[in-house]
Amino acid sequence: MVSRVGEWTVFVTVASLLWWAVSLVTAVMFLALELLLSIRRPHFVDFGRVTVGA
């Protein structure tokens, strides 16, 4: 949880700098792409016919 807070703190800081230096649209696009790329998929372990979520 703490690493996610730190990660998002950096993202918001970068987005703020982009908004200040470039435009609001660029900052929103950056945050949207980071949100889409940060989605973590569950890992699955396959034991033949049985698939277990880990």
C-alpha positions as CSV (number, residue, x, y, z in Angstrom):
1,M,0.0,0.0,0.0
2,V,2.8,2.4,0.9
3,S,4.6,1.8,-2.4
4,R,1.3,2.6,-4.3
5,V,1.0,5.9,-2.4
6,G,4.6,6.9,-3.2
7,E,4.1,5.8,-6.8
8,W,0.9,8.0,-7.2
9,T,2.7,10.9,-5.4
10,V,5.3,10.8,-8.2
11,F,2.6,10.6,-10.9
12,V,0.7,13.5,-9.5
13,T,3.9,15.6,-9.2
14,V,4.8,14.8,-12.8
15,A,1.3,15.6,-14.0
16,S,1.4,18.9,-12.1
17,L,4.7,19.8,-13.8
18,L,3.2,18.8,-17.2
19,W,0.2,21.0,-16.5
20,W,2.4,23.9,-15.6
21,A,4.9,23.5,-18.4
22,V,2.7,22.2,-21.3
23,S,-1.1,21.9,-20.8
24,L,-3.9,20.4,-18.8
25,V,-4.7,17.9,-21.6
26,T,-1.1,16.6,-21.5
27,A,-1.3,16.1,-17.7
28,V,-4.7,14.3,-17.9
29,M,-3.4,12.1,-20.7
30,F,-0.3,11.2,-18.6
31,L,-2.4,10.2,-15.6
32,A,-4.9,8.2,-17.8
33,L,-2.1,6.3,-19.4
34,E,-0.4,5.6,-16.0
35,L,-3.7,4.4,-14.6
36,L,-4.2,2.0,-17.6
37,L,-0.6,0.7,-17.4
38,S,-0.7,0.3,-13.6
39,I,-3.5,-2.2,-13.6
40,R,-2.2,-5.4,-12.1
41,R,-3.5,-8.7,-13.4
42,P,-3.8,-11.6,-11.1
43,H,-1.2,-14.3,-11.3
44,F,-2.4,-17.9,-12.0
45,V,-0.7,-21.1,-11.3
46,D,-1.6,-24.0,-13.7
47,F,-1.5,-27.5,-12.4
48,G,-2.6,-29.4,-15.4
49,R,-6.4,-29.1,-15.5
50,V,-6.7,-27.1,-12.3
51,T,-5.9,-23.4,-12.4
52,V,-5.4,-21.7,-9.0
53,G,-5.4,-17.9,-8.5
54,A,-2.3,-16.9,-6.5
